[in-house]
Amino acid sequence: MCPFVSFVFKSMTLALGIDPGTATTGYGLVRLEPDGELVAVSYGIISTPKEATAPARLVMLYDELCALIEKYKPELAAVEKLFFQRNITTAIAVGQARGVIMLALKQAGIEPFEYTPNEIKQAVAGYGSAEKRQVQEMVRALLQLDSIPKPDDAADALAIAITHLNTNRYG
């Protein structure tokens, strides 16, 4: 590895990527090693029961996210931006989830960054209009995983973390 790269990456950095939703929120923690390698630390989903009220679901999301932050202590975090929704009810629910996520991150002392779906696709797959499967395959390859992470929300969250680490790598 070139000496410049070793100099730039002085220590490991852990980033939390979040794919927001009220029913299902994907999360992915990716560590940037000193040699520039990306490593999946943990990923999965936070899910809330359909029968719960909207406020109760938001509290569950907040509590679970706070527990993840406390357990892993990421230095960086990025959230997918709500870019466009045809269903206004879904857009409002996702917007509420994003608000709770941003609050949890800020209260933990982590500045949340935001990326649009096209920015994530561009950063991970090299093409802003890449298909979902292409992005998932690149996540698998970049993190040297045996298979594409499941469920899709978790794979998306890993892509968001990768985007943030790669965007801020030299900054």
C-alpha positions as CSV (number, residue, x, y, z in Angstrom):
1,M,0.0,0.0,0.0
2,C,1.3,3.5,-0.8
3,P,2.8,5.4,2.1
4,F,0.4,8.3,1.6
5,V,-2.7,6.1,2.2
6,S,-1.1,4.7,5.3
7,F,-0.5,8.3,6.5
8,V,-4.1,9.4,5.8
9,F,-5.7,6.5,7.7
10,K,-4.2,7.0,11.1
11,S,-6.8,5.0,13.0
12,M,-9.9,2.9,12.5
13,T,-13.2,4.7,12.0
14,L,-16.6,3.2,12.6
15,A,-19.6,4.5,10.7
16,L,-23.3,3.8,11.2
17,G,-25.5,3.8,8.1
18,I,-29.2,4.0,8.5
19,D,-32.0,3.3,6.0
20,P,-35.0,4.9,7.8
21,G,-38.5,3.6,8.1
22,T,-41.2,3.2,10.7
23,A,-42.0,-0.5,10.2
24,T,-38.4,-1.4,9.3
25,T,-35.2,0.6,9.7
26,G,-32.0,-0.9,8.4
27,Y,-28.7,-0.3,10.1
28,G,-25.2,-1.2,9.1
29,L,-21.9,-0.6,10.9
30,V,-18.8,-0.5,8.8
31,R,-15.2,0.0,10.0
32,L,-12.5,1.7,8.0
33,E,-9.2,0.0,8.8
34,P,-5.9,1.9,8.9
35,D,-5.0,0.2,5.6
36,G,-8.1,1.4,3.9
37,E,-10.0,-1.9,4.1
38,L,-13.8,-1.7,4.8
39,V,-15.1,-4.3,7.3
40,A,-18.7,-5.0,8.2
41,V,-19.0,-5.0,12.0
42,S,-22.8,-5.5,12.3
43,Y,-25.9,-5.1,10.3
44,G,-29.6,-5.8,10.6
45,I,-33.0,-4.2,11.1
46,I,-35.0,-2.5,13.8
47,S,-38.6,-3.5,13.3
48,T,-41.7,-2.3,15.0
49,P,-45.1,-4.2,15.2
50,K,-47.9,-3.1,12.8
51,E,-50.4,-3.1,15.6
52,A,-48.5,-0.5,17.7
53,T,-49.5,3.2,17.4
54,A,-47.3,5.5,15.4
55,P,-45.9,7.3,18.6
56,A,-45.2,3.9,20.2
57,R,-43.3,2.7,17.1
58,L,-41.2,5.9,17.1
59,V,-40.3,5.4,20.7
60,M,-39.3,1.7,19.9
61,L,-37.1,2.9,17.0
62,Y,-35.5,5.6,19.2
63,D,-34.8,3.2,22.1
64,E,-33.3,0.5,19.8
65,L,-31.2,3.0,17.9
66,C,-29.9,4.4,21.2
67,A,-29.0,0.9,22.3
68,L,-27.1,0.3,19.1
69,I,-25.2,3.6,19.4
70,E,-24.3,2.8,23.1
71,K,-23.1,-0.7,22.2
72,Y,-21.0,0.1,19.1
73,K,-20.1,3.8,19.7
74,P,-19.8,4.8,16.1
75,E,-17.8,8.0,15.3
76,L,-19.8,8.8,12.1
77,A,-23.3,8.3,11.0
78,A,-25.2,8.8,7.7
79,V,-28.9,8.5,6.9
80,E,-30.6,8.1,3.6
81,K,-32.4,11.3,2.5
82,L,-36.1,11.2,1.8
83,F,-35.8,12.0,-1.9
84,F,-39.2,11.3,-3.4
85,Q,-42.3,9.4,-2.4
86,R,-45.5,8.8,-4.3
87,N,-47.4,7.8,-1.3
88,I,-47.7,10.8,1.0
89,T,-48.6,8.7,4.0
90,T,-45.4,6.6,3.6
91,A,-43.4,9.8,3.1
92,I,-44.7,11.3,6.4
93,A,-44.0,8.1,8.3
94,V,-40.5,7.9,6.9
95,G,-40.0,11.6,7.7
96,Q,-41.0,11.0,11.3
97,A,-38.6,8.1,11.6
98,R,-35.8,10.2,10.1
99,G,-36.6,12.9,12.8
100,V,-36.3,10.4,15.6
101,I,-33.1,9.0,14.1
102,M,-31.5,12.4,13.7
103,L,-32.5,13.2,17.3
104,A,-30.9,10.0,18.7
105,L,-27.7,10.7,16.7
106,K,-27.4,14.3,17.8
107,Q,-28.1,13.4,21.5
108,A,-25.3,10.9,21.2
109,G,-22.9,13.6,20.0
110,I,-22.8,12.3,16.4
111,E,-23.4,14.7,13.5
112,P,-25.7,12.9,11.0
113,F,-24.9,13.3,7.3
114,E,-27.5,12.7,4.6
115,Y,-27.2,11.1,1.1
116,T,-29.8,10.7,-1.6
117,P,-30.4,7.3,-3.1
118,N,-28.6,8.4,-6.3
119,E,-25.6,9.6,-4.3
120,I,-25.4,6.2,-2.6
121,K,-25.7,4.3,-5.9
122,Q,-22.9,6.5,-7.4
123,A,-20.6,6.1,-4.5
124,V,-21.0,2.3,-4.1
125,A,-21.7,1.1,-7.7
126,G,-20.2,4.0,-9.7
127,Y,-23.5,4.8,-11.4
128,G,-26.2,6.9,-10.0
129,S,-29.0,4.9,-11.7
130,A,-27.6,1.5,-10.7
131,E,-30.1,-1.2,-10.0
132,K,-30.7,-2.3,-6.4
133,R,-29.1,-5.7,-7.1
134,Q,-25.9,-4.0,-8.5
135,V,-25.5,-1.9,-5.3
136,Q,-26.1,-5.0,-3.1
137,E,-23.5,-7.0,-5.0
138,M,-21.0,-4.1,-4.7
139,V,-21.7,-4.0,-0.9
140,R,-21.0,-7.7,-0.8
141,A,-17.7,-7.3,-2.8
142,L,-16.5,-4.2,-0.9
143,L,-17.0,-5.8,2.5
144,Q,-15.7,-9.2,1.3
145,L,-18.9,-11.0,2.4
146,D,-19.9,-14.5,1.3
147,S,-23.4,-13.4,0.3
148,I,-25.4,-10.3,-0.2
149,P,-26.6,-9.0,3.3
150,K,-30.2,-9.6,4.1
151,P,-32.7,-8.2,4.5
152,D,-32.5,-5.4,1.8
153,D,-32.9,-2.7,4.4
154,A,-29.7,-3.9,6.1
155,A,-27.8,-4.0,2.8
156,D,-29.0,-0.5,2.0
157,A,-27.8,0.7,5.4
158,L,-24.3,-0.8,4.8
159,A,-24.2,1.0,1.4
160,I,-25.0,4.3,3.2
161,A,-22.1,3.7,5.7
162,I,-19.8,2.8,2.9
163,T,-20.8,6.0,1.0
164,H,-20.1,8.1,4.1
165,L,-16.7,6.5,4.8
166,N,-15.6,6.9,1.1
167,T,-17.0,10.4,0.8
168,N,-15.1,11.5,3.9
169,R,-12.0,9.3,3.6
170,Y,-9.6,12.1,2.7
171,G,-11.4,15.1,4.3
